[in-house]
Amino acid sequence: MDISSHRFLTRHVKPESIPEILHIVDKAAKITRNELATQLETVAGQDSTEMILRFIETKGTFEETLERLAELSGGHSPESLWLKQIQQLMLETGTESFFVLDPSITRGLDYYTGIVFESFLDSAPSIGSVCSGGRYDNLVSLYSKDPVSGVGASLGLDRLMAALEDKPGQGSATVAIVYEHQEDLARAEKTAKNLRSAGISCELFWEVLKLNRQYILAEKKGIRFVLRLGTESYTIRNLEKRSDQSGLSFEEILTFVKDSGQQ
């Protein structure tokens, strides 16, 4: 959704009720349509609620949704024409399938002055938005006398990590590095760097846990091998076969992992 939602709302509701309506619409993905309608009616009335529910629908293609928004807002505006230009860019770059025009996204319209966007993982919709932001023209003026416009976004690293951890075996590292003492961390980091430089994906467990717990954690994450640091050599365990190879040099570890990956 973009700032043109205000154009629509000022045609159908009292200006002073707009902030509360936007707040209610922002819940659209979390409550049922009936619950949404009931909350809107207390602020906007029944007739306006029906119009709002039509406005925030995402049925149809990007173009069909945009035409409906323009119709309900009294015709095309500079904002809707800008959306048309963005759609054209999507078509020209072959990225249109990744985007949906969703008029129900209303958060931040008290300071955003253009498009508001949110990004979701198709494979983990319950995680929620993993990247969101929008266009702002006036926000920087709160801290500077110079007029500065821009687009800002925040990335939800915690949510991305939660999504990855919820998909064991998908995108998991090949090797997990475990160690027993905090003073081994530096060597573990160096080993991880060398493995990655050799083209082997690995995960380093930062928290010092009992070894059996680290093995269990690696298995839950779908990691195939666990590399244990020794004093002068390494021990590697194949979690699928429950077998260990001890006393190996780093070069032997590389050979072992690469050969196992070809089997």
Disulfide bonds with the S-S distance in Angstrom:
none
